[in-house]
Amino acid sequence: MQRDVDVEFSGDALSDVLRIAVLSDLHAVEVSAVDDLAGSFVSTSASEKLVEQHPIMALLELIGNPDDRLTADVVLCPGDMTQYSEPTPLKYVWQKLQEVAAKLGAKPVVATVGNHDVVSRGFKLEKFDALKGLVPNFPISDRDSPGFWADYFTILDGDNYRIVVLNSSAYHGLESDDDGERKKEYERGRIEPATLSALAAKLAGPIPLINILMCHHHPLKHSEHELGEYDEIVGGQRLLELLGTGKFGRWLVIHGHKHHPKIQTAAGGSLAPVVFSAGSFSKKLYPTLASHCRNQFYILEIVPADSDLPSVKGTFRAWTWHHGTGWAPSVGNDGLPSSGGFGTNIDLGNVLSLVAAHTTKGSAEWKAIVAATPSLRFVSPGDIHLIRDYLKTRAMKLEFDDGIPVRVVKTK
């Protein structure tokens, strides 16, 4: 059941909220040993009857829990459905994603190509054949998207949204010469100027209320926890600058690949995209990263804005995989907390004034402060920590329960 301290929507027409389920980086294999760090908790050889040891079957059970009633409009998979680009795990995950979507009441399933989904070592003309042969269609399950393979992107248009699906692994299997140094394309993502120009042309016209771009690789550096600085999208900054012009609306970018959950705003002006880095759904994480996060599943709720320049505001819920017991609301150092927001800029001075007005008796519940200023429900986890640190300098303590702010207490 959703916790009492979770972020809640209030005052929005819920029928207009776009709900997106995100399962990223499953890295499914045919056989996975318990101690195989290159493997995955999703294996085609594993018994589906052992639900507590099978992340997908456990997720289907979670979705079916009448206490939660989880729903979504679209299921997104930002790539790396497989670990070794094997056809059998690829087909298995794609079919299971359809089952997850059906259970959530979502349509369609939308995915993109991860570096582990393509035969990327050495040039092979057939490197995408397994993906092209998936049934139902890939990358968007309910329609044919031939432009995805020629243009390296396609666009899904909904009633009040559009989702750009970008293939950041399009050049894998090739080598390039950057600054005089030969580099293997499988080590990073790429978007070429020609693709950016084609994308800009396709985006011209009426602006939907909600705009999302999904890719596998990260468009800006994401190097904490020894994750490296070489594998972001070449041309990623130009992509973010294009989306940040405001000409095509405000954007949420969702990516996988790093296995480290994080929400941030790209560098640039006030219209810069929000970037949601999804953690891995079921990859066995290496020890260095596993000490900072775990496997996670998300449902994002994005609220359309009534303006000529729609904003990117929403909330998320996050669940963590516990092998042997199943999925549970995220806590502590799992990655993202069990709930939170994104898409609003904070003014620490205003926050201090709001908190001061509610703590005249020495303390105040965070929910009461949010109720008085609903925009606070869209504050990202990182900015919540900024608020915590700022209040500390003003003799106030923001208290948390499993990573969720619950109350403010005066310390003097």
Secondary structure, 3 states (H helix, E strand, C coil): CCCCCCCCCCCCCHHHCEEEEECCCCCEECCCCCCCCCCECCECCCCCCCHHHCHHHHHHHHHCCCCCCCCCCEEEECCCCECCCCHHHHHHHHHHHHHHHHHHCCCCEEECCCCCCCCCCCCCCCCCHHHHCCCCCCCECCCCCCHHHHHCEEEEECCCEEEEEECCCCCCCCEEEECCEEEEHHHCEECCHHHHHHHHHHHCCCCCCEEEEECCCCCCCCCCCCCCCCCCEECHHHHHHHHCCCCCCCEEEEEEEEECCEEEECCCCCCCCEEEEEECCCECCCHHHHCCCCCEEEEEEEECCCCCCCCCEEEEEEEEEECCCEEEECCCCCCCCCEEEECCCCCHHHHHHHHHHHCCCCEEEHHHHHHHCHHHHHCCHHHHHHHHHHHHHCCEEEEEECCEEEEEEECC
